[in-house]
Amino acid sequence: MIKFAIIGLGSFGANVAKTLYEKGHEVLAIDRDTHKIEAAKLFSTHAVIMDSVDKESLEAVGIRDMDVVVVSLGPEMEASILTVLHLSELGVKRVVAKALTEDHAKILEAIGATEVIYPEKDMAVRTALRLMSPNIMECLPLLSGVSIQEIAPPEKFIGKSLRDLDLRNKFGIQVIAVRELVPEKTVYVPRADFVVKDSDILIVMGDEKKLEKLNSR
């Protein structure tokens, strides 16, 4: 079980929290709005009324113990910057921050966010791609419980071929592509003799529960 903290329970943050909670993870929901916290009690392990710009409050609530902290503070750009700065100073392992603009994203990365997401821009790009090419993968309806994920290969995978790993028979998972970072290129439908490197990203498709089992190895 992964421990998540979601700071900011607007539409985006609340839906992230709900999805993680429904998947069985521990979720600490944080917001300074009493009504949002009351609602969050239905889809979180703990819900706390708190202003995240207060570094001492973040530390007191046990934020250092979280595996992942998601910062989603809506239009409050200054608040998100201060929150990410505090989280970085407190040594949080992984900080995922929502950006409002490209400049905001650059600032968040500079002060310690390990990952920055830009939902409005990302959705616009995906929508444009679907409009141009209705047959791209993202438009294919997957069955309930089946998903496509990018995963970093576990240490035991490094140096082994896809044939040796035999993921299809062992986990019911199919490697549909490999994104090589060194040199940067994507191998679609890799051959069985493809050897996995520590710089590769595997793009796999399969049952969500089996993918979770693979990711936990």
Residue frames as a rotation matrix with the C-alpha (Angstrom) as fourth column:
MET 1
0.575 0.818 0.000 0.00
0.818 -0.575 0.000 0.00
0.000 0.000 -1.000 0.00
ILE 2
-0.476 -0.713 0.515 1.34
0.713 -0.655 -0.249 3.41
0.515 0.249 0.820 -1.01
LYS 3
0.035 0.438 -0.898 0.80
0.853 -0.481 -0.202 6.41
-0.520 -0.760 -0.391 1.27
PHE 4
-0.363 -0.058 0.930 -0.44
0.740 -0.624 0.250 9.49
0.566 0.779 0.269 -0.58
ALA 5
-0.293 0.360 -0.886 -1.17
0.568 -0.680 -0.464 13.03
-0.769 -0.639 -0.005 0.57
ILE 6
-0.172 0.321 0.931 -3.38
0.892 -0.351 0.286 15.22
0.418 0.880 -0.226 -1.61
ILE 7
-0.504 -0.060 -0.862 -3.07
0.552 -0.790 -0.268 18.94
-0.664 -0.611 0.431 -0.87
GLY 8
-0.703 0.374 -0.605 -5.92
-0.605 -0.762 0.232 20.91
-0.374 0.529 0.762 -2.43
LEU 9
-0.668 0.517 0.535 -9.31
0.419 0.855 -0.304 19.28
-0.615 0.022 -0.788 -2.95
GLY 10
-0.266 0.538 -0.800 -10.67
-0.796 -0.591 -0.133 21.08
-0.544 0.601 0.586 -5.97
SER 11
0.736 0.637 -0.231 -12.09
-0.647 0.558 -0.520 18.98
-0.202 0.532 0.822 -8.80
PHE 12
0.326 -0.696 -0.640 -8.68
-0.507 0.442 -0.740 17.64
0.797 0.566 -0.209 -9.86
GLY 13
-0.632 -0.665 0.398 -7.33
-0.665 0.201 -0.719 16.93
0.398 -0.719 -0.569 -6.37
ALA 14
-0.073 0.701 0.709 -10.57
-0.843 0.337 -0.420 15.37
-0.533 -0.628 0.566 -5.13
ASN 15
0.814 0.410 -0.411 -10.75
-0.578 0.643 -0.502 13.00
0.059 0.646 0.761 -8.09
VAL 16
-0.063 -0.909 -0.413 -7.13
-0.500 0.386 -0.775 11.97
0.863 0.158 -0.479 -7.65
ALA 17
-0.654 -0.162 0.738 -7.78
-0.756 0.167 -0.633 11.28
-0.021 -0.972 -0.232 -3.97
LYS 18
0.321 0.891 0.323 -10.96
-0.816 0.433 -0.383 9.33
-0.481 -0.141 0.866 -4.69
THR 19
0.672 -0.101 -0.734 -9.30
-0.531 0.624 -0.573 7.15
0.516 0.775 0.365 -7.34
LEU 20
-0.406 -0.909 -0.099 -6.31
-0.503 0.312 -0.806 6.34
0.763 -0.277 -0.584 -5.11
TYR 21
-0.505 0.291 0.813 -8.57
-0.814 0.153 -0.560 5.56
-0.287 -0.944 0.160 -2.15
GLU 22
0.592 0.804 -0.049 -10.80
-0.755 0.532 -0.382 3.29
-0.281 0.263 0.923 -4.23
LYS 23
0.434 -0.536 -0.725 -7.67
-0.411 0.598 -0.688 1.42
0.802 0.596 0.040 -5.36
GLY 24
0.804 0.026 -0.594 -6.94
0.416 0.689 0.593 0.61
0.425 -0.724 0.543 -1.73
HIS 25
-0.255 -0.959 0.123 -4.18
0.594 -0.256 -0.763 3.10
0.763 -0.121 0.635 -0.97
GLU 26
0.027 0.163 -0.986 -3.80
0.936 -0.352 -0.032 5.24
-0.352 -0.922 -0.162 2.14
VAL 27
-0.142 0.018 0.990 -4.87
0.654 -0.749 0.108 8.82
0.743 0.662 0.094 1.39
LEU 28
-0.306 0.007 -0.952 -4.31
0.786 -0.563 -0.257 11.89
-0.538 -0.827 0.167 3.54
ALA 29
0.112 0.448 0.887 -6.55
0.838 -0.522 0.158 14.70
0.534 0.726 -0.434 2.24
ILE 30
-0.398 -0.349 -0.848 -5.58
0.766 -0.636 -0.098 18.28
-0.505 -0.688 0.521 3.09
ASP 31
-0.236 0.318 0.918 -7.46
0.619 -0.679 0.394 21.51
0.749 0.662 -0.037 2.43
ARG 32
-0.980 -0.124 -0.157 -8.27
0.200 -0.617 -0.761 24.69
-0.002 -0.777 0.630 4.34
ASP 33
-0.469 0.883 0.021 -11.93
-0.723 -0.398 0.564 24.56
0.507 0.249 0.825 3.30
THR 34
-0.623 0.258 0.739 -14.11
-0.589 0.467 -0.659 22.88
-0.515 -0.846 -0.139 5.94
HIS 35
0.452 0.889 -0.072 -16.78
-0.693 0.298 -0.657 21.77
-0.563 0.347 0.751 3.45
LYS 36
0.360 -0.396 -0.844 -14.22
-0.749 0.417 -0.515 20.12
0.556 0.818 -0.146 1.16
ILE 37
-0.729 -0.663 0.173 -12.70
-0.615 0.523 -0.590 18.27
0.300 -0.536 -0.789 4.10
GLU 38
-0.219 0.745 0.630 -16.11
-0.644 0.375 -0.667 17.03
-0.733 -0.552 0.398 5.22
ALA 39
0.720 0.482 -0.500 -16.75
-0.685 0.372 -0.627 15.68
-0.116 0.793 0.598 1.71
ALA 40
0.028 -0.833 -0.552 -13.26
-0.767 0.336 -0.546 14.14
0.641 0.439 -0.630 1.58
LYS 41
-0.373 -0.132 0.919 -13.95
-0.837 0.474 -0.272 11.97
-0.400 -0.870 -0.287 4.63
LEU 42
0.660 0.698 0.279 -15.85
-0.461 0.669 -0.583 9.67
-0.593 0.256 0.763 2.24
PHE 43
0.944 -0.328 -0.018 -12.82
0.163 0.515 -0.842 9.04
0.285 0.792 0.540 0.04
SER 44
0.098 -0.956 0.275 -9.75
-0.505 -0.286 -0.815 9.37
0.858 -0.058 -0.511 2.28
THR 45
-0.026 -0.219 -0.975 -8.08
0.661 0.728 -0.181 7.61
0.750 -0.650 0.125 5.17
HIS 46
-0.172 -0.041 -0.984 -7.58
0.841 -0.526 -0.125 10.91
-0.513 -0.849 0.125 7.00
ALA 47
0.184 0.263 0.947 -8.92
0.721 -0.691 0.051 14.38
0.668 0.673 -0.317 6.15
VAL 48
-0.140 -0.405 -0.904 -7.28
0.925 -0.378 0.026 17.42
-0.352 -0.833 0.428 7.74
ILE 49
0.865 0.374 0.333 -8.22
0.450 -0.872 -0.190 21.10
0.220 0.315 -0.923 7.69
MET 50
0.261 -0.872 -0.415 -4.93
0.592 -0.195 0.782 22.90
-0.763 -0.450 0.465 7.23
ASP 51
0.923 -0.121 -0.365 -3.19
-0.334 -0.724 -0.603 25.69
-0.191 0.679 -0.709 5.35
SER 52
0.774 -0.603 0.192 -0.30
0.628 0.770 -0.115 24.02
-0.079 0.209 0.975 3.53
VAL 53
0.451 -0.656 0.606 1.78
0.059 -0.656 -0.753 27.22
0.891 0.375 -0.257 3.38
ASP 54
0.578 -0.228 0.783 2.44
-0.813 -0.239 0.531 26.65
0.066 -0.944 -0.323 7.09
LYS 55
-0.061 -0.726 -0.685 5.57
-0.562 0.592 -0.578 24.49
0.825 0.350 -0.444 7.12
GLU 56
-0.800 -0.254 0.544 5.21
-0.600 0.311 -0.737 23.53
0.018 -0.916 -0.401 10.79
SER 57
0.142 0.936 0.323 1.67
-0.796 0.301 -0.524 22.25
-0.588 -0.183 0.788 10.17
LEU 58
0.540 -0.022 -0.842 2.89
-0.694 0.554 -0.459 20.12
0.477 0.832 0.284 7.27
GLU 59
-0.516 -0.822 -0.240 5.55
-0.471 0.506 -0.722 18.58
0.716 -0.259 -0.649 9.45
ALA 60
-0.642 0.300 0.705 3.12
-0.704 0.134 -0.698 18.02
-0.304 -0.944 0.125 12.34
VAL 61
0.433 0.899 -0.065 0.66
-0.834 0.371 -0.409 16.13
-0.343 0.231 0.910 10.15
GLY 62
0.173 -0.463 0.870 3.40
-0.045 0.878 0.476 13.61
-0.984 -0.121 0.131 9.23
ILE 63
0.846 0.225 -0.484 3.99
-0.446 -0.200 -0.873 14.72
-0.293 0.954 -0.068 5.67
ARG 64
-0.122 -0.979 -0.164 7.55
-0.978 0.090 0.190 13.35
-0.172 0.184 -0.968 5.76
ASP 65
-0.490 -0.054 0.870 6.11
-0.273 0.957 -0.094 9.82
-0.828 -0.284 -0.484 5.99
MET 66
0.613 0.785 -0.092 4.14
-0.295 0.120 -0.948 10.07
-0.733 0.608 0.305 2.76
ASP 67
-0.079 -0.600 0.796 5.43
0.650 0.575 0.497 8.20
-0.756 0.557 0.344 -0.29
VAL 68
-0.589 -0.016 0.808 3.85
0.728 -0.445 0.522 10.70
0.351 0.895 0.274 -2.68
VAL 69
-0.259 0.535 -0.804 2.44
0.467 -0.660 -0.589 14.18
-0.845 -0.528 -0.079 -2.12
VAL 70
-0.314 0.273 0.910 0.22
0.908 -0.195 0.371 15.74
0.279 0.942 -0.186 -4.80
VAL 71
-0.588 0.071 -0.805 -0.11
0.345 -0.879 -0.329 19.54
-0.731 -0.471 0.493 -4.71
SER 72
-0.528 0.531 0.663 -3.24
0.754 -0.066 0.654 20.78
0.391 0.845 -0.365 -6.47
LEU 73
-0.469 0.236 -0.851 -4.06
0.656 -0.552 -0.515 24.26
-0.591 -0.800 0.104 -5.21
GLY 74
0.447 0.818 0.361 -6.12
0.851 -0.264 -0.455 25.63
-0.277 0.510 -0.814 -8.09
PRO 75
0.679 -0.105 0.726 -5.60
0.413 -0.763 -0.497 29.33
0.607 0.637 -0.475 -8.88
GLU 76
0.950 -0.306 0.067 -3.38
-0.223 -0.509 0.831 29.90
-0.220 -0.804 -0.552 -5.83
MET 77
0.679 -0.724 -0.119 -0.02
0.124 0.273 -0.954 29.97
0.723 0.633 0.275 -7.62
GLU 78
-0.045 -0.725 0.687 1.88
-0.709 -0.462 -0.534 31.52
0.704 -0.511 -0.493 -4.70
ALA 79
0.405 0.275 0.872 0.43
-0.866 0.423 0.269 28.97
-0.295 -0.864 0.409 -2.27
SER 80
0.999 -0.039 0.020 1.45
0.044 0.936 -0.350 26.04
-0.005 0.351 0.936 -4.47
ILE 81
0.367 -0.924 0.104 4.98
-0.097 -0.149 -0.984 27.41
0.925 0.351 -0.144 -4.83
LEU 82
-0.098 -0.384 0.918 5.40
-0.931 -0.291 -0.221 27.83
0.352 -0.876 -0.329 -1.07
THR 83
0.690 0.438 0.577 3.90
-0.628 0.759 0.175 24.40
-0.361 -0.482 0.798 -0.41
VAL 84
0.900 -0.400 -0.172 6.25
0.179 0.700 -0.691 22.66
0.397 0.591 0.702 -2.86
LEU 85
0.080 -0.904 0.420 9.20
-0.422 -0.412 -0.807 24.54
0.903 -0.113 -0.415 -1.39
HIS 86
0.104 0.028 0.994 8.28
-0.993 0.059 0.103 23.38
-0.056 -0.998 0.034 2.13
LEU 87
0.925 0.301 0.234 7.80
-0.289 0.954 -0.083 19.79
-0.248 0.009 0.969 0.98
SER 88
0.625 -0.766 -0.147 11.21
0.083 0.252 -0.964 19.82
0.776 0.591 0.221 -0.68
GLU 89
-0.142 -0.696 0.704 12.85
-0.693 -0.438 -0.572 21.22
0.706 -0.569 -0.420 2.45
LEU 90
0.288 0.344 0.894 11.11
-0.911 0.387 0.144 18.59
-0.296 -0.855 0.425 4.58
GLY 91
-0.681 -0.729 0.066 12.58
-0.659 0.649 0.380 15.84
-0.320 0.215 -0.923 2.40
VAL 92
0.367 0.861 0.353 9.38
-0.460 0.497 -0.736 14.41
-0.809 0.107 0.578 0.92
LYS 93
-0.282 -0.577 0.767 10.35
0.259 0.724 0.640 11.58
-0.924 0.378 -0.055 -1.44
ARG 94
-0.720 0.119 0.684 8.11
0.691 0.031 0.722 12.44
0.065 0.992 -0.105 -4.38
VAL 95
-0.341 0.581 -0.739 6.25
0.132 -0.749 -0.650 15.71
-0.931 -0.319 0.179 -4.95
VAL 96
-0.560 0.290 0.776 3.79
0.826 0.123 0.550 15.89
0.064 0.949 -0.308 -7.85
ALA 97
-0.481 0.309 -0.821 2.57
0.240 -0.854 -0.462 19.44
-0.844 -0.419 0.336 -8.46
LYS 98
0.258 0.662 0.703 -0.14
0.939 0.001 -0.345 20.79
-0.229 0.749 -0.622 -10.72
ALA 99
-0.760 -0.568 -0.317 0.96
0.444 -0.809 0.385 23.80
-0.474 0.152 0.867 -12.78
LEU 100
0.315 0.894 -0.318 -1.30
0.374 -0.425 -0.824 26.58
-0.872 0.141 -0.468 -14.04
THR 101
0.897 -0.129 -0.423 1.07
-0.423 -0.531 -0.734 27.97
-0.130 0.837 -0.531 -16.66
GLU 102
0.684 -0.709 -0.169 4.36
0.411 0.568 -0.713 26.98
0.602 0.418 0.680 -18.26
ASP 103
-0.101 -0.718 0.688 6.23
-0.366 -0.616 -0.697 29.58
0.925 -0.322 -0.201 -16.16
HIS 104
0.435 0.354 0.828 4.56
-0.898 0.109 0.425 28.18
0.060 -0.929 0.365 -13.05
ALA 105
0.991 -0.072 -0.114 5.75
0.063 0.995 -0.079 24.70
0.119 0.071 0.990 -14.06
LYS 106
0.267 -0.959 0.099 9.35
0.209 -0.043 -0.977 25.94
0.941 0.282 0.189 -14.43
ILE 107
-0.087 -0.248 0.965 9.26
-0.799 -0.561 -0.216 27.48
0.595 -0.790 -0.149 -10.95
LEU 108
0.746 0.459 0.482 7.82
-0.659 0.610 0.439 24.31
-0.093 -0.645 0.758 -9.39
GLU 109
0.837 -0.496 -0.230 10.54
0.340 0.802 -0.491 22.19
0.428 0.333 0.840 -10.99
ALA 110
0.064 -0.881 0.469 13.25
-0.069 -0.473 -0.879 24.63
0.996 0.024 -0.091 -9.89
ILE 111
-0.119 -0.075 0.990 12.22
-0.912 -0.387 -0.139 24.52
0.394 -0.919 -0.022 -6.22
GLY 112
-0.731 -0.424 0.534 11.99
-0.637 0.703 -0.314 20.76
-0.242 -0.570 -0.785 -5.91
ALA 113
0.432 0.888 0.157 8.88
-0.717 0.444 -0.538 19.24
-0.547 0.120 0.828 -7.53
THR 114
-0.507 -0.638 0.579 9.88
-0.184 0.737 0.651 15.80
-0.842 0.223 -0.491 -8.78
GLU 115
-0.665 0.370 0.649 7.05
0.746 0.370 0.553 15.82
-0.036 0.852 -0.522 -11.31
VAL 116
-0.658 0.471 -0.587 4.93
-0.262 -0.875 -0.408 18.65
-0.706 -0.115 0.699 -12.72
ILE 117
-0.486 0.588 0.646 1.61
0.844 0.508 0.173 18.09
-0.227 0.629 -0.743 -14.46
TYR 118
-0.850 0.225 -0.476 -0.24
-0.317 -0.941 0.119 20.61
-0.421 0.252 0.871 -16.57
PRO 119
-0.446 0.701 0.557 -3.77
0.437 0.713 -0.548 19.13
-0.781 -0.001 -0.624 -16.87
GLU 120
0.483 0.707 -0.517 -5.28
-0.103 -0.540 -0.835 21.80
-0.870 0.456 -0.189 -19.11
LYS 121
0.002 -0.576 -0.817 -2.43
-0.950 -0.257 0.179 21.67
-0.313 0.776 -0.548 -21.62
ASP 122
-0.862 -0.364 0.354 -2.21
-0.292 0.926 0.240 17.87
-0.415 0.104 -0.904 -21.51
MET 123
-0.134 0.904 0.406 -5.94
0.390 0.425 -0.817 17.50
-0.911 0.049 -0.410 -22.12
ALA 124
0.512 0.290 -0.809 -5.79
-0.501 -0.664 -0.555 19.97
-0.698 0.690 -0.194 -25.01
VAL 125
-0.429 -0.761 -0.486 -2.98
-0.876 0.219 0.430 18.02
-0.221 0.611 -0.760 -26.67
ARG 126
-0.826 0.150 0.544 -4.76
0.103 0.988 -0.115 14.67
-0.555 -0.038 -0.831 -26.21
THR 127
0.220 0.973 -0.066 -8.00
0.181 -0.107 -0.978 16.12
-0.959 0.203 -0.199 -27.56
ALA 128
0.289 -0.184 -0.939 -6.24
-0.826 -0.544 -0.147 17.52
-0.484 0.819 -0.309 -30.63
LEU 129
-0.767 -0.638 -0.069 -4.58
-0.600 0.677 0.426 14.16
-0.226 0.368 -0.902 -31.30
ARG 130
-0.522 0.653 0.549 -7.90
0.348 0.751 -0.562 12.34
-0.779 -0.102 -0.619 -31.04
LEU 131
0.456 0.722 -0.520 -9.52
-0.169 -0.503 -0.847 14.78
-0.874 0.474 -0.108 -33.43
MET 132
0.016 -0.550 -0.835 -6.72
-0.966 -0.223 0.129 14.34
-0.257 0.805 -0.535 -35.97
SER 133
-0.587 -0.332 -0.738 -6.39
-0.531 0.846 0.041 10.57
0.611 0.416 -0.673 -35.63
PRO 134
0.246 0.818 0.520 -9.47
-0.948 0.092 0.304 8.84
0.201 -0.568 0.798 -34.20
ASN 135
0.801 0.072 -0.595 -7.72
-0.105 0.994 -0.021 5.46
0.590 0.079 0.804 -34.35
ILE 136
-0.252 -0.939 0.236 -4.85
-0.513 -0.077 -0.855 6.24
0.821 -0.336 -0.462 -32.01
MET 137
-0.608 -0.100 -0.787 -4.47
0.370 0.842 -0.392 4.02
0.702 -0.530 -0.476 -28.97
GLU 138
-0.984 0.176 -0.036 -6.04
-0.045 -0.437 -0.899 6.43
-0.174 -0.882 0.437 -26.52
CYS 139
-0.359 0.903 -0.236 -9.34
-0.933 -0.338 0.124 6.17
0.033 0.264 0.964 -28.37
LEU 140
-0.420 0.194 -0.886 -9.48
-0.195 0.935 0.297 2.38
0.886 0.298 -0.355 -28.21
PRO 141
0.383 0.617 0.688 -12.03
-0.827 -0.103 0.553 1.35
0.412 -0.780 0.471 -25.55
LEU 142
-0.709 -0.628 -0.320 -10.31
-0.363 0.714 -0.598 -0.93
0.604 -0.308 -0.735 -23.04
LEU 143
0.141 0.757 -0.638 -12.33
0.323 0.574 0.752 -3.40
0.936 -0.312 -0.163 -21.01
SER 144
0.696 0.175 0.696 -13.04
-0.551 -0.492 0.675 -2.56
0.460 -0.853 -0.246 -17.39
GLY 145
0.835 -0.406 0.370 -10.04
-0.153 0.475 0.867 -3.45
-0.528 -0.781 0.334 -15.26
VAL 146
0.371 -0.720 0.586 -7.59
0.907 0.416 -0.064 -3.36
-0.197 0.555 0.808 -18.16
SER 147
0.887 -0.085 -0.453 -5.12
-0.091 -0.996 0.009 -0.54
-0.452 0.033 -0.891 -18.67
ILE 148
0.542 -0.782 0.307 -1.99
0.599 0.103 -0.794 0.55
0.590 0.614 0.525 -20.50
GLN 149
0.949 -0.240 -0.204 0.86
0.039 -0.552 0.833 1.79
-0.312 -0.799 -0.514 -18.30
GLU 150
0.412 -0.910 0.033 4.42
-0.247 -0.147 -0.958 3.01
0.877 0.387 -0.285 -18.55
ILE 151
0.994 -0.100 0.035 6.63
-0.005 0.284 0.959 1.33
-0.105 -0.953 0.282 -15.95
ALA 152
0.182 -0.983 0.010 10.27
-0.958 -0.180 -0.224 1.51
0.222 0.032 -0.975 -14.97
PRO 153
0.409 -0.001 -0.913 11.62
-0.157 0.985 -0.071 -2.05
0.899 0.173 0.402 -15.13
PRO 154
0.945 -0.102 0.312 12.33
-0.294 0.159 0.943 -3.64
-0.146 -0.982 0.120 -11.72
GLU 155
0.143 -0.990 0.013 15.99
-0.922 -0.128 0.365 -4.35
-0.360 -0.064 -0.931 -11.01
LYS 156
-0.122 -0.165 0.979 15.46
-0.098 0.983 0.154 -8.08
-0.988 -0.077 -0.136 -11.66
PHE 157
0.812 0.500 0.302 14.43
0.258 0.158 -0.953 -7.29
-0.524 0.852 -0.001 -15.26
ILE 158
0.620 -0.586 -0.521 17.67
-0.710 -0.702 -0.056 -5.51
-0.333 0.405 -0.852 -16.17
GLY 159
-0.424 -0.894 -0.145 19.88
-0.841 0.330 0.429 -7.45
-0.336 0.304 -0.892 -18.58
LYS 160
-0.542 0.311 0.781 17.21
0.216 0.949 -0.228 -10.03
-0.812 0.046 -0.581 -19.40
SER 161
-0.969 0.240 -0.058 15.38
-0.102 -0.176 0.979 -10.50
0.225 0.955 0.195 -22.67
LEU 162
-0.253 0.956 0.146 11.60
-0.967 -0.247 -0.061 -10.31
-0.023 -0.157 0.987 -22.98
ARG 163
0.175 0.258 -0.950 11.69
-0.404 0.899 0.170 -14.01
0.898 0.354 0.262 -23.83
ASP 164
-0.644 -0.508 -0.572 13.44
0.303 0.516 -0.801 -14.78
0.702 -0.689 -0.179 -20.53
LEU 165
-0.897 0.333 0.292 11.07
-0.437 -0.560 -0.704 -12.55
-0.071 -0.758 0.648 -18.55
ASP 166
-0.774 0.604 -0.190 8.04
0.409 0.707 0.577 -14.26
0.483 0.369 -0.794 -20.11
LEU 167
-0.927 0.375 0.013 5.67
-0.272 -0.647 -0.712 -11.59
-0.259 -0.664 0.702 -18.74
ARG 168
-0.333 0.852 -0.404 2.76
-0.812 -0.042 0.582 -12.77
0.479 0.522 0.706 -20.83
ASN 169
0.016 0.322 -0.947 2.70
0.079 0.943 0.322 -16.24
0.997 -0.080 -0.010 -19.27
LYS 170
-0.663 -0.367 -0.652 3.81
0.639 0.177 -0.749 -15.23
0.390 -0.913 0.117 -15.76
PHE 171
-0.803 0.289 -0.522 1.65
0.206 -0.687 -0.697 -12.13
-0.560 -0.667 0.492 -15.35
GLY 172
0.087 0.845 0.528 -0.74
0.935 0.113 -0.336 -12.03
-0.344 0.523 -0.780 -18.31
ILE 173
0.504 -0.028 -0.863 0.93
-0.005 -1.000 0.030 -8.77
-0.864 -0.011 -0.504 -19.37
GLN 174
0.527 -0.277 0.804 1.96
0.847 0.244 -0.472 -7.77
-0.066 0.929 0.363 -22.87
VAL 175
-0.191 -0.639 -0.745 4.86
0.288 -0.762 0.580 -5.39
-0.938 -0.104 0.330 -23.61
ILE 176
0.649 0.560 0.515 3.54
0.652 -0.061 -0.756 -3.35
-0.392 0.826 -0.405 -26.53
ALA 177
0.681 -0.510 0.525 6.43
0.144 -0.610 -0.779 -0.88
0.718 0.607 -0.342 -26.78
VAL 178
0.339 -0.648 -0.682 9.68
0.905 0.027 0.425 0.17
-0.257 -0.761 0.596 -25.14
ARG 179
0.940 -0.091 0.330 10.74
0.010 -0.956 -0.294 3.79
0.342 0.280 -0.897 -24.79
GLU 180
0.285 -0.926 -0.248 14.54
0.949 0.309 -0.064 3.82
0.136 -0.217 0.967 -24.84
LEU 181
0.935 0.049 -0.352 16.09
0.167 -0.936 0.312 6.88
-0.315 -0.350 -0.882 -23.24
VAL 182
0.182 -0.939 -0.290 19.69
-0.687 -0.333 0.646 6.19
-0.704 0.082 -0.706 -24.31
PRO 183
-0.998 -0.053 0.031 19.63
0.062 -0.912 0.406 6.79
0.007 0.407 0.914 -27.24
GLU 184
-0.484 0.870 -0.095 16.13
-0.310 -0.273 -0.911 8.29
-0.818 -0.412 0.402 -27.26
LYS 185
-0.673 0.379 -0.636 13.76
-0.631 0.156 0.760 6.26
0.387 0.912 0.134 -29.43
THR 186
-0.016 0.747 0.665 10.67
-0.805 0.385 -0.452 4.07
-0.593 -0.542 0.595 -29.16
VAL 187
-0.930 -0.244 -0.276 10.61
-0.355 0.796 0.490 0.41
0.100 0.553 -0.827 -30.16
TYR 188
-0.016 0.996 0.091 7.09
-0.989 -0.003 -0.145 -0.72
-0.144 -0.092 0.985 -31.05
VAL 189
0.914 0.406 -0.009 6.12
-0.406 0.914 -0.026 -4.37
-0.002 0.028 1.000 -30.55
PRO 190
0.048 -0.996 0.077 9.64
-0.993 -0.039 0.110 -5.35
-0.106 -0.082 -0.991 -29.41
ARG 191
0.191 -0.088 -0.978 11.02
-0.461 0.871 -0.168 -8.74
0.867 0.483 0.126 -30.40
ALA 192
0.946 0.224 -0.233 11.39
0.054 0.602 0.796 -11.55
0.318 -0.766 0.558 -27.87
ASP 193
0.279 -0.924 -0.260 15.18
0.912 0.340 -0.228 -11.12
0.299 -0.173 0.938 -27.90
PHE 194
0.305 -0.123 0.944 14.95
-0.056 -0.992 -0.111 -7.45
0.951 -0.019 -0.310 -26.83
VAL 195
-0.209 -0.485 -0.849 17.16
0.857 0.327 -0.398 -7.02
0.471 -0.811 0.348 -23.75
VAL 196
0.779 0.612 0.138 15.82
0.437 -0.688 0.579 -4.65
0.449 -0.391 -0.803 -21.07
LYS 197
-0.384 -0.906 0.176 18.16
0.554 -0.379 -0.741 -1.85
0.739 -0.187 0.647 -19.91
ASP 198
-0.325 0.241 -0.915 17.92
0.900 -0.219 -0.378 0.27
-0.292 -0.946 -0.145 -16.76
SER 199
-0.832 -0.008 -0.554 17.31
-0.081 -0.987 0.136 3.32
-0.548 0.159 0.821 -18.96
ASP 200
-0.830 0.557 0.014 14.25
0.167 0.225 0.960 1.78
0.532 0.799 -0.280 -20.66
ILE 201
-0.569 0.789 0.233 10.59
-0.650 -0.257 -0.715 2.50
-0.504 -0.558 0.659 -19.98
LEU 202
-0.944 0.271 0.187 8.26
0.326 0.850 0.413 -0.43
-0.047 0.451 -0.891 -20.67
ILE 203
-0.496 0.859 -0.126 4.81
-0.866 -0.500 -0.003 0.31
-0.065 0.107 0.992 -22.08
VAL 204
-0.996 0.068 -0.054 2.63
0.072 0.996 -0.062 -2.60
0.049 -0.065 -0.997 -21.04
MET 205
-0.266 0.964 0.012 -1.00
-0.837 -0.237 0.493 -3.62
0.478 0.121 0.870 -21.31
GLY 206
-0.675 0.062 -0.735 -2.87
0.209 0.971 -0.111 -5.96
0.707 -0.229 -0.669 -19.01
ASP 207
0.396 0.826 -0.401 -5.20
0.590 0.106 0.800 -6.51
0.703 -0.554 -0.446 -16.12
GLU 208
0.365 -0.233 0.901 -4.88
-0.437 -0.898 -0.055 -3.67
0.822 -0.373 -0.430 -13.59
LYS 209
0.878 -0.007 0.479 -4.50
-0.451 0.323 0.832 -6.05
-0.161 -0.946 0.280 -10.63
LYS 210
0.723 -0.654 0.223 -1.74
0.678 0.733 -0.049 -7.97
-0.131 0.186 0.974 -12.38
LEU 211
0.288 -0.608 0.740 -0.03
0.341 -0.657 -0.672 -4.69
0.895 0.445 0.018 -13.28
GLU 212
0.631 -0.018 0.776 -0.18
-0.651 -0.556 0.517 -3.63
0.422 -0.831 -0.363 -9.62
LYS 213
0.920 -0.296 0.259 1.41
0.081 0.787 0.612 -6.95
-0.384 -0.542 0.747 -8.66
LEU 214
0.471 -0.771 0.428 4.18
0.807 0.181 -0.562 -6.39
0.356 0.610 0.707 -11.20
ASN 215
0.326 -0.317 0.890 4.78
-0.069 -0.947 -0.313 -2.80
0.943 0.041 -0.331 -10.01
SER 216
0.809 0.047 0.585 5.12
-0.575 -0.137 0.806 -3.99
0.118 -0.989 -0.084 -6.41
ARG 217
0.849 -0.518 -0.103 7.97
0.518 0.855 -0.032 -6.37
0.104 -0.026 0.994 -7.22
